Amino acid sequence: MKPTTPAAEDYLKTIYAHTEWQPDPITPRVLATRLGIAPSSVTEMVKKLAADGFIAHVPYGPLTLTPAGRIRATAVVRRHRLIETWLVRELGYTWDEVHDEAEVLEHAISDRLLEAIEAHLGHPTADPHGDPIPAADGSSERVPAVLLADAAPGHAGTVLRVSDRDPAVLRALAEAGIGPGSRLAVVDATTVRLPAGELHPLAAEAARAIWLTS
C-alpha cells in the first residue's frame, strides 16, 4: 500500500467520519469546509488520493473510500480516538479540549506506544464523545441511533454519541451533565427531560450534535 502524508490521512479520516452516523457520502465542497481549506486544494488532493487507489470519485460527484482507503482511514481514526480517550482518562483533559491535541499526536506516536496506551486503558471501544474506536483490523460496532433533533416527541433513549465539532456545545452539555450514557426523553426538537425529571432547553446546535439509541 502506498504511503500517505499527514494531510492525506486527514482527508481520509474526514471522509470516513462523515458517513459514520448518516448515509450520505461527502462532497468535495463539504470536505473543503470540514477541513477549512480552499476547494481548489481539495480538488488536487482528491485527484492524488484517487490515483493512489484510496478513494473512488467522478468529477463533481461525491467521494467514497475504496477498501484500501477505508483501511487507512480507520487506522488514523483509531489513533485519534485512542489518544482522545487517553488524554481524558489519564491526563486530566476535558472532552472539549482533546480534538486538536489528538490531531497532532495521531501522526506522531509510534504503533508500539499506541498499543501500550490501548492496553493501559483496557482496550476501550468508544472515545469520550461516544464515537466507536475501530479495532486493529478496522472493524467497529455501532448501535442504531437517531439524531436528537430528528427524534419524535416522547422518544426516550440513551446518549450514544455527541459530535465533537463545536467545543462550546460540549462545554454546555457537560455543565448540564449530558454525555454518552445519559438517559434523555425528547420533549421537542430543542427540549429534553433529564433523568431527575427536570426539563432542559437545548440550543439547536446541541440538538444536532446528540445521537440517542433508536
N, C-alpha and C positions, 0 to 999 in steps of 0.2 A: 504494500500500500504506500502511495506517495506521501512524503512528509508534508505537514501543514504548518503554517505560521500561526502565532497567537491571533492575528487578525482573522485569518481564515477560520480558526476554531471558534471565534466569537460569532461569525456568520452562521456556522453550522449549529452551534448551540442555540442561537436565537430562532433559527428556522424550526428546530426540534421543539423548543419550548412553546412556540406559537400554537402548535396543534395538540399539545398535551391535554388541554381542558376544553377544547372546542374543535370541530371538524374541518373548518375552512382553511385551506393552505394559505400561506403568507404570500403577498405580492411584493415585488421589488420596492414599490413606494412605501409600503408599511415597514418593510425591513429597514429601509433608509431612516425612517422616523424612529424606529426602535433603537437603532444603533447611533442615531444622532449625527449622521453623515450625509453628504450630498448624494442625490440619486445617481449622478454620473459615476461616483466612486463605487456604488453598489453594482452598477452595470458591468464595470471592469472585473470586479471580484467574482460576480456571478458567472461570467464567461470563463474565468480561470477554474472555478470550482466545478463547472460543468465539464470542462475539458479534462480535468483530473478524475472525473468519474464520481464526484461526491454529491452532485445534485442533478436532477432532471429539470430541464427548463426549455420553454419555447419563447421567442421574443414577445414581450409584453404580457406573458402569461404568468401564473403562479409558480412558486418554487416548491419542489418536493425533494426529499432526501432519497438517494439511492441506498441500497443495503450497505455499501461501503461508507456512505456519508452518515448513515444512522449509527453505525458502529463508532465512528469518530466523534459524532455529536454526543452520544451517550457517555463516552469516556470523559469528555470535558464536563458535561452536566454532573456526572458522578463526583468528579473532583470538586467542582464548585459547591455542591450541596453538602458533601462531607466536611469541607472547610468551614462552611457557614455553621454547621452543627458543632464542630469543634470550637469555634470562636465563642459561640453562645454558652455551651456547656462548661468549657474549661477555662476560658479567658475573660469571662465577665462581660462580653459584648451583649447588647440588646438586639432584638431581631430586626430593628430598623437600621442598624449600623453595619451589618455584616456583608451586604452585597458588594459594595465597592472594594472592600478588603479581599473578598474571595475572587473578584475579577482579576486582581493582580496575582494572588498566590496560586490560583489554579494553573497558571502557566509556568510557575517557578519551582514547586516542590517536586521531589522525586517520587517515583512509583513506590519505592520502599517506605518513604515517610508516609505517603498516603495510606498504605496498607497498615502501618503501625497506628496511625490515627484512627482508622476504621476499627481495628481490633480493640484499641483502648476505649473507644466509645461503645463497644458491644455490638458492632455491626448494625447500626441504625438503619431503618427502612424509609425514614422521612426526615426532611430538614426542619428547621424551626418554623417554617411557614406552611408546613404540611405537604410540600412537594415531594414526590417519591424519589428516593436515591436509587438510581439504577444499580443493579448488581454488576459484578466484574464482566459478565458476559453480555451486558447491555440490556438485559430484561428488567422490567419493573412492573409492579402490580398497582392498578388504580381501581378504586371503588367508584361505582356510578355516582355522579354528582350533579347538582343543579346550582346554577348561579343564583345567589340570593335575590338579586334584582329581578330575575325571571320566575322566581318561585311563586306559587299561588298563595293568596292569603290563607292562613291556617296551617300551612306546611310547617312541620317541625322536623328538625334534623340536627345532626352533629356537624360542627365546622370541620371540614376535611382539609381545606387549604385557604390561605389568604395570599393574594398576589403581593409580591414584594416591590412592585414598580414604584409605589409612592411611599417614602418613609413617613410622611406626615400622617397618612392613613394608618400605617402600622402603629405609630405612637398613640393616635386617638383610640384605636381599638384596644391597645394594651392598657390604657387608662380605664377603659370600660370593662376590662377583664375578659375580652373576647379574643379567642385564638383557637388553633386546632384543638379539638376535643371539647370545646364549649357546646352546650346544648341550647339552641335558639328556636323560637317559634316566630314565624313570619306573620306580622300584622298587616303590613302593606309593603310597598316597594322600598320604603325608607324608614320603617319602624319594625323593631323586633321586641319580643318578650324574653327577658333574661331568665335564667333558672330560678331566681328568687321570686319571680313574678312581676317585677317592675318593667315598664315599657322603656325602651331606649331608642331615641332617634338616630338614624344613620345618614351621613352625607351620601349623596348619590355616588360619589367615588368609592365610598366604603361598601355600599351595597353591590357595586360591580366588581368588588375585589374579593368577595367571600363566596366560597363554594360549600354547599351543605350536602349531606347524604340525601339521596333522592328517595 
